[in-house]
Amino acid sequence: MVFLRDEEETRNLMEKLPVVLVLATTNPGKTAEIRELLEDFPIDIKNLNDFGPIPPVEEDGDTFDENAYKKASWTARVLGYPAMADDSGLVVEALDGRPGVHSARYGGENATDADRCAKLLDEMKGVENRAAAFECVISIAVPTGPALTYEARCEGRITEEPVGEKGFGYDPVFYSPELEKTFAQATPREKNAVSHRGKALAEVKEEAEKILQWLEIHMPEPERAGCLGGGHK
């Protein structure tokens, strides 16, 4: 349970003590996307590239929820800062939900975004049902284990061929009816307004004050000073 402060007191805390939040990713596209979505959020957003190498966590969960929590919790414990991780993927109806939680590894360990899109389109050759959705679960964890969870979904369909040069991942083959274009044709702001990650992060923004209070409650005292901008051992 989050205990709410007076709004003015919370605002003062946010202004004086900016929160360091580590994104559990090295992906520059995802980092840029999240930074833009949270540009008004009073936190200092870092990612794993801002730290020395840390042991990787195996994303072997059966759900996006499990994988998001594993990444956030592991990063928070190793670095001593609150961490945010998302696990997201493309769920294709005609492929029984594939690639799903394996979206990032679809096509093999060393496959590029282009390789994964090509593999998907090859599997979808001749398939009339092109319905698909992007799903996202965001986990915000502290070193002691507790976490907050946010999730969202956006519907679309798989194109016949890649279209567009923007974005990353499966964006060139995902057509959004809301935008009337693929995610790879959309500007970052257009995409963020309708995307799975954008919707989940919008919930994070809406609960910014509650999250800051929750972090203060759950961070151990030595780490709390670093979490809230007062230095870290």
Buried (B, 14 or more C-beta within 10 A) or exposed (E): EBEEBEEEEBBEBBEEBBBBBBBBBEBEBBBEBBEEBBEEBBBEBBBBEBEEEEEEBEBEBEEBBBBBBBBBBBBBBBBBBBBBBBBBBBBBBBBEBBBBBEBBEBBEEEBEBEEBBBBBBEBBEEEEEBEBBBBBBBBBBBBEEBBBBBBBBBBBBBBEEBBBEBBBBBBBBBBBEEBEBBBBBBEBEBBBBBBBBBBBBBEBEEBBBBBBBBBBEBBEEEBBBBBBBEEEE
